Amino acid sequence: MDPSRIFLRSFKLSDVDDFLKWASDDGVTHYLRWNTVTSREEALTYLEKVATPHPWRRSICLDNRSIGYISIRLGSSDDRCKARVGYAVSPEHWGRGIATAALKMAASKVFDEIPGLVRLEVVVELENKASQRVLEKVGFLKEGLLRKYGFCKGEIRDMFVYGFVSTDEISSD
């Protein structure tokens, strides 16, 4: 995959059909906190009410088509020095290095764009080996196991926590 074809940008309402294509896939939303999008109307509402107003939610684009998302969600109050990262990519693009490239792009920008941010963290289900590989390829460190930590899709799950701090190096692999 030629990395120059991949870029991050804010979502636009005109992304609705591309967004629906991947957000309606249960395989994409399986590990996400939000549910599978089931209609064009629901997709448009999500873009209007959630994606576009979010301060740091970007569309992962391949040749200017939305094929996924990455978001950086700042902590509040005393936790504003850290942010949670979430991401997903359309299944037709799994295993092509796109999530890794997008996360590298985000990590290389976000510390400059958000004053006072020093830490990114991701919690990932033990079963989500693909996401763990993405994080490790970028340079995130697996910091520990959080037992019975995250509620997702009706279950309380064990999670690994990964961290990346502003002084860490983005992996060149």
C-alpha positions, 0 to 999 in steps of 0.5 A: 500500500502506497502511504501517500494514498492515505490521509486523515481529514475531518468528516463531511456529511458527503461521506455518508455512503462511504461511512455507511459501507464500513460502519454497517459491518458487524465485524468493524463495530464488534470491538467498538463502543458504538453499535453497527449503523443500520441505515443511511439516515442513521449514518447521516445523524451520526455524522451530524451529531457525533463525528463532525462536532467531535474535536479530534475525530478524523476520517481515514481516507484512501484516495479521498474515500472514507474507509475508517476513522480515528479519534482522540478523546481528551480526558477531562479536568485533571486528566487533560494531559491524556487522551483515549484513542479509538480507530477502525478500518473497513474490512476490505482494507484489513491487513494492508497497513492502513490502520498502522499508517493512520495511527502513525499520522495521528500520533505525529500530529496530535501532541502539537495540536492539543496543548498540554497533551502528553499521553495517548492510551488505548484499551483493547480487548484481549481477543483483538490481536489485530489491533494489538499488532497495529499499536505495537507497530506504531510504538505503543507499549503494552502497559498491563492487563485491566481485569473486568475493565471495559463494558462493551456489547453487553459484556464486562471484558478484560482489556490490555492498556497500551500507552504512547507518550509525547517523548516516545518514538513512532516506529519506522517499521 
